[in-house]
């Protein structure tokens, strides 16, 4: 999201996106790396992809390799 969108969007719209990502992170915390990598490859939703990437990055994956993995499939 650009700085202009953050400035001019109502706060509840911006917060709902953050809440969605946080929910995805909570749901993915108990899944294995293999399950998360497969889900990342199959998702088309940016919020879901962001949540999955955050969980995988906390487990040692780099942002670059996750982006590469996501874009090679689609």
Secondary structure, 3 states (H helix, E strand, C coil): CCHHHHHHCCHHHHHHHHHHHHHHHHHHCCCCHHHHHHHHHHCCCHHHHHHHHHHHHHCCCCHHHHHHHHHHHC
